[in-house]
Every structure is written in C-alpha cells, then in structure tokens.
Amino acid sequence: MPNTEQIRFQTDVCYIESQGILKTPESTLKLNLSEQYILSYLIDNYGNPVTKDELLKVGWPDRIVTEASLFQVIRALRVKLNEKKKGDVIETLPRVGYQIREFTRETINFQEEANLSPFKKIGKKTAIVSAIGLAAVGAGIGWMKYVPSHTPTNYIIEKDCIGSNDITIVTANADDLADLRSKVKELIKGQTKKYGKLVTQNERVYLLKTDEFYSAAWCAVDANDQCIKNTDFSYKIATDEWDKFANIVINNQKVYHETPVIQTEYAREPTAVVYTSYIDKSGIRSKVMHYFMTPTDNKGIFDYSLMSFIKDPDSGNFRALAISASKAYVENRESQFLQTIKIEPEMFHWAYQPSPDYDEKESLALKHTCHFECQSSDKRSYYNYVVYKQPNLLLMLNEFTGFFWNSTSQGDPSISYSDYFSGLVPDEKNKTDK
C-alpha cells in the first residue's frame, strides 16, 4: 500500500502500526507482538482509560499470563518511546490501568520514495521520508534477530544517619525519594510515640521504591560495623501494603532466618541462600532462593543458576517455584555501587503449579519470577548490583526484585559467593558487550 500512516508521539518517536516499528531519525526498532498489540490498543482507545485486564487479554490472546508480563511490556515501551519521565506517552492511572497521551497522525508514502533515483537532488522533507523507507526495507532482514538491549539503571542514592542506624534510600526519581523520606520520618515518629524512644538501634537499613513495590533490607551491626550473622533479612512490599510493613517496624518485630525444609531431589549445598518475606494480598508470605555459581575458564565469568521456593502456609515446607540458568559477568565499568554483575539468561523453567490457596495476580513473588521468564524468553540481559559486602555476605540490588541478601557458605571460604567478587576484573579479550 503506497500510503502508510504513522503515529507521532510527543517524544518525536513515530509508530508505523502496519509494520510494527518505532522510528526516530537515528534508529528503527521492531516491536514484539505483545508490544504491538498493547500499543495499538492504547492508541485505538485514545481518551479512554484501559484496564490491566483488557491489556492482558489483548497482549497475549493465546495464553494466560500474570500482570508481571504486562508491567514488563509497559516498561519496555516507555524506554523505546523515549519517555524522559514516566507518563510522557503512556500515562499510569492508579488502580485503573493505562491511557495514551496526545499524538498526531501522519501519512508517509514509501512507494513514491522507492521510485526516486538516488542521484536525484531532493528536498529535506523528501530525504527524511526516503531514509525511513530505506531503513524499513534494509532493517527487515535483521528484525527477526533483534534482541532488545538493557543498560544499568541510574539511581538517586541518599544516605543518612538516624541515631545509631545507617539509612540508605535508593530510587529512580525525586518523587519516590521524597515519598521514602516521608515514610522514614513516620516510622521514627511511630516507634518513638509507642516506646518513648527509638528502639531500633545499630542497624544497617536499605530502602527502595519502584513503580511496582517497595523493598527493604536490613541487618544488625556489631562494634566493627559488620552485619551480625543471621540478622540480615529483606522484605518486598506491594505499593498498597506499606502500612503492614510500617507496623512491623514500629512494633520492633524483628524477623530472622529460619531453617527451610526444601523437598527436591536436586537439592545440594548452594553457593548462596536468599531469604525474603513478601507483604501483599496473595497469601504467599516468604521465599527462599538457592544460588549456584561456578567459575568458568574465563576470569570474571560464571555459570549462574538459581532454584526458588515459596513457603506452604499449612505444612511449613517450601514448594518449588522456578529454576533458571544464566551466565554472569563481572562488569569492568564505573558504577554507583560496589560492582555491577551482568546476567545473560540461558534457560528458565516453571515448577510452580496454580493453587487455590494463593491469589496469583496479587503475588509479588510470582510477578518477579515472571520478569525473569520474560528476560529468558527474549534473551535479554539484566543487571545485579553489589550494594554491600563482607565475608560470606552480600547485599544485592535487582531493579525487578529489589534488595536481597546473599548468605554464603560458612564452611568453605574457597566457595564463598562474596569472595568471587573480590577485586575481579574480566579479561578484556573475553568481555562481551551483548
């Protein structure tokens, strides 16, 4: 068809629906099918709020997925649409869904440009349209092999000292930083009112806010400012469940490690164990992850896999959730944190079976695991950041799951997870920029 319509957004990114591409003067990107379905549906419903349930049906017409898959697509679209701040193109409507911002419809003519001689002098407008046409034809060969890239997130980091406690707040924008500042003040005020003083003392505390959740991690520290064994713990909190977490902090209800009863024939001594507690409406309260890392022949590159389990509230046993395998690279780059670890997914497998005991749509544990399924299926790399480390203990940050402590083997320091990341610099010959 000679004439083709394109949608131009306020960010000057154009969407050619008939070809499923986004384009700027500098680049052309092919959207995957779910991204095309969802963006087109939002455009067709301009001026009207679109619910998450609608988009789940539109984006995946042949299968059932959780909201985590939708969040992943919306996040990817925001990046590809060049949103400088959230909502420039796709507006989030709290407790409702999403809505597209203003756009303009334009007509371009590929056929007209195809008939032009490359030696013919042409005006600026025609030259741009011609370049678009050539890019669309030339890029068609490579689109099927296009893998979206991902770069480390740039965070706002604020440190403070409250009494004998060290507080670190990590957010992606100033609004979230202000929100967490306010919440910290309320926690201090609430505990002081209840006990007459701040009873939380000598703790290292980390807080994160994202679009989907809050994350909190802490440990009690000794006289040398080192985390005391088995006092490290982390929480993932749904955005509308903060008050439940606040009550735990105000009432000084400390949570420590438990001894998980893992029932699986594949169980063996893990390199690291992660303990996490979830506060949401799903019924799933805690999760344990076993990390396995094996150095490869290349310095700074590891075989990296994990097995995750969620706790059965009746039996107390932990049911298998998922297993995955990846390659981990110690990035030789400047970072806001101690180190940056690039993860390149290789395999993901669900072990979880639907249960009437849980509300899967409300589960942060399942949403976060879905992120890793999406990363694996699209072969997209992601990043873990080393925020804090001491012998046999690491605090890691992942933008999809928040903070998590890695408690490593105490028996054999030679296989300590944290030792793997002590001063490692990858060989430049073997380093990849995938």
N, C-alpha and C positions, 0 to 999 in steps of 0.2 A: 504494500500500500504506500504510494508516494508520500502522502502527508501523514505525519505522525505527531501525536500530542505528547507534550511533556508538561510535568508539573514543576513549577519553580517555587521553592520554599524561601522563607526569609533569610536563610543562611546562604542563599545563592547556590544550593545544590539542587539539581534537576532530576526528576524521576521519570524515566520513559517506561510506562507500565507495560506497553506491548512487548518490550524486550527484557523487562525485569532488571533494569540497570539504574544506578545512580551515577551522575556525572558532574564534574566540575571542569573548568578549563584545564586543570592539571591532571585529572585522573578519571577513570571509569571503573566502577565496581559492579560486579554481578551479585545480586541478592539471592539467597537461597529461597526455596519455595515458601517456607513459613514466613519469612520476612516480606516476600512479595504479597502473600495473601493478607497479612495483617496491615501493612502499609496501605494497600489498595482499599481495604475495608474501611480504614480510618478516613481516607480521602472521600470515599463514597458517602460516608456518614458525616461529612463536614457540618459543624454546627450542632451536632447531637452527641451526647456522651455515649461511649461504647463500653459495655461491661466486660470484665475479665472473662466471664463465662462465654460471652459471644466470641471473643477473640480466640479462646481455646478451641472452640468448635471450628472457627474459620481457619486458624493457622495449622491445625492438624486434623483435617476432615476424616482421615482414615484410621486414627488411633486416639487413645485417651492418654493425655499427659497431665502433669501437675502444673501449678502456677509457676513453678521454678523455670519451666521451659519458656513460658510467656515472658517472665522477667528477663530472661537471657536474651530473647529476641528484641524486646524493647530497648535493653541496654545496648545491644549491637547496633540497632537502628539509630539511636541517639549519637553514637560515635560516627557512624557512616554519614549521617545527615549534618555533621559538623556542628552539633549543638555546643555553644560556648558555656551555657548554663542549662541545667535541666529544665525542660519546658519550652525551649526556643521553638521547637517544631512539634513535639509530642507532649501535650500537657497531661500531667497526672491529676486525676480527680480523686481525692481521698475517699475511700470506702465505696467508690463507684467504678472507676476504670480509667479510661484514657479518652483524649479528644485531640484532633489535629488542629494546629494553628492555621492562620491565614496563608493562602498560597495563590498563585496565578497560573492560569492555563495558557500554554503557548503552542503554536504549531510550527513544526520544522519539516523540511522536505528533503529526504535522503536521495530521492530519485533525481532531483534537479542537480544535486551536487555530484552524483555519480557520472553525469553526462559532461561535466566540465573538464576541459583539458588542463593538465597540471601545469602547462606553460602559459595559461591564460591569466592575464592580470585581473585580480578580483579585489573587491572592497573588503573592508574589515569584517562586516557582518557575515558576508558570504564565506569568508575564510574560516570563521569560527564554526559555522554550520558544517562546512566541508570537513573540518578536522574532527568534528563529532561523528560524522558519517564514517570516515576512515577508521576512527578509533573503534566504532561499533563493529565494523567488519573485521578489522585486524584482531581485536581482542576476543572475538568469538571463538577462535581456536583454543585459547587458553582458559576461558571461563570455567570449563568443567573441572579444571585442576586448581582453580583459585582457592587458596586457604586463607581465611581472614587472619590478620596478624593482631597481636596484642602487645602493648608496651606497659612497663611498670607504671602503676598509678602514682601520681604526685599528691601527697597528703599534706595537710596542715597538722603540725605537731606542737602541742603546748605542754610544758612540764610545770608542775607546781609542787610545793611542799606544804602540807596541811598537818600541823602538829608534828608527829614523828613519821608520817606517811608520805611517800613519794607518789604523786599522781601524774600520769601521762595520758593526755587526751589526743586521739588521732581521728581526724575527719577529712572529708574531701572538699568541704566548703565552709565558709564563715558562718552560715546559718546553723549548720549542725554543731559547730564549735560552740556557738552561743547557747544552743539547747543543752549540750552536755555540761557546760559551765553552770547553768541554772540548776540542772539536776544534781550536780555535786553539792551545791550550796544547800539544796533542800534535804539531801541525805545528812549532811552535817547538822543542820538545824533540827531535823527529826530525831537523830540519835542524842544530841545534846539535851533536847527537851525531855526525852524519855529517861535518861540516866543522870542528867545533871552535868554531864561532861562527854567528851568524845572518847568512847571506849575502844574504838578501832585504832590500834597503835602498832607502830613498827611493821607496816605493810607496804609492799610494792604493788601499786594498782595501775591497771591499764583499762582505758575505756575507748570504745569505737562506736560511731553511729554511721549506718548506711541507709539507703532507701528502704531496705527490707527488714533490718533488725538492728538491735544494739548488741554489742559484745563487751563482756567484762572479764578481766583476768586479774588474779592477784596471788601473792604468796606472802607469808610472814617471813621477816628477815632477822638474821642474828646480828651480833655485835659487829661482824665484819661486812654487814650489808649483803649477805648471801641468803638466798632462799633456803628456808629450813625444809628438810626432807618431808615430803607428803603434805605440805601445806599449799602447794600450787593447785589452783583449780580455775575453771573458766565457765562462764555462762553465755548462752545465746538467748536473747530475749526478743520476742515479737514486739513490733513497734507499739502495739496497743496493750502490752502486758508489763510495761515498765513498773507500774505500781506494785506488782507482786514481787519483783526483784528488790524494789526500794524497801519493802517490809522486811525482807531477809537481811538487808544491810543495816537498817535502823535497829532491828532486834538482835543484831550481832550473832546471827545464826550461821556460824562457820560450817563450811562443807569441806570434807577431806576425802582422800582417796578411799575407795572400797576395794575389796578383792573380787574382781569379776569372775563369775563362773561361765567360762566360754565352752560351748559344746560344739566342737567341729573336729573332724579328722585331720584337718590341715594345721591345727594349732602347733606352734613351736615357739621357741624363745624369740620374741620380736626385738628389733633394734630399739624401738621406742614405743611407748604406750601413751595414748592421749585420753584424758577423762574430761567429759563435757556434760553439763546439765542444761536442759532446754526448758524455757518457760514460754509456753504457747498453749493453744486450746486443743492440741491434738491428742493428748493422753500419753505421748512419749516424753519421758522425763530425762533420760540420760542416754549417753552413747559412749562406747569405748572404741578406739581405733588402734590397731596394731600396725606399726610401720616397719617395713623391712628394707634395709639399704645395703647394697653390695657394691663395693668399688669395682669399676671396670679397669681395663688396661690403660685407659686414658685418664690422666690426672684431673681431678675435679669433676669427673662424670660418673654417675652411679646408676645402677638398676634400682628403681624406686617403686615399691608397691605397698599397698595397704589393704587391710581387711577391717571392715567396720561392723559394729554390732549395736543393737538397741536393746534396752532392758525390758523384759517382760514384767509388767507390774504385779502379776499374780505369783509366778514361780520365782522371780528374782534372777532367773537365768538371762543370758544375753543372746538374742536371736540374730543370726547373720543378716546383714543389710546389703553389703556390696563388696566386691573385690575389684581392684584395678592394678594395672602395671604401667609404669612410665619410665622415662629417662630423666634424671635430674642433673642439671649443670650448675656449677658454681660460677655465677656471672662475674667477670672481671670488669666491673664498672663502678663509678661513683654512685652511692645510694644514700637515701635519707636514713637507712637503717644499717645495722652491722654488716649484713650481707644480703645479697639477692640470689635466690635459687630459681632458676628457670625450669619448669616442669613440662616435658613433652609427652603427652598421653600416647599409650600404645594399645591398651586393652581395658575395657570396662565390662563388668558383668553384675547384673542384679541378682541378689539372693533373697531379697525381701518378697514376701507374699502378702497380698492385701489381707487386712484383719478387721473384723467388726469392732475390735477394741479401740481402734485409732481413727481419728479424723485426718486422713492423709493430706487434704487440702490445707489444713492448718499447721502441718508439721514442718518446722524449720529443718529438722534432721533430714527429711526426705527432699525438701526443696534444695538444700545444699548439696546433697548427693546427686540430684538431677543436674546441677551445674556441671559436675564432673562427667556425667554421662554425655552432656552436650559437648563439652570440651573434647572428650574422647572420640565421639562420633564424627566431629568436624576436624579432628586432628589439630586442635588449636592449643597452643602453648599458654601457660599461665604462670604466675609468679607467687612464690612464698618468700616472705621477708623475715630474716632473723632479727628480732627486736631486742632480745636479751639472751645472754648465755653465760653459764657457769658449768663446771664439770658435771656431767650427767644430767643436765637440764637445759632446755632451750625454750624460749617463748617465740612462737612463730605467728605471723600475720598473713592471712589469705583474704583477699577482698570479697570472696564469696562466702566464706565461713567465719571470718573474724579471727580473734586471738585463740591460740591453743598451745598448751604446754606439752612439750615432748619430754617425758620422764624416761631416761635411758638406762641401759643395763648398769647395775651397780657392781656386778660380779666380775666383769672382764672389761677394764677400761679400753682395751685394744679395739673393742667393737662399739665403743660409746658413740652415739649419734652425734653429740656435740663435738667430739674430737674430729669427726670427719670434716667439720667446717672451720677448723682452727688454722688460719693462715693459708688456706688453699687458693691457688690461682691456676685456672685451667691452662693447659698448653695452648698457645695461640694457634698452633698447627691443627689442633683438633677441635678448636672452638667453632661452633656453628652459629649463624645469625638467622635462624629459621623464623 
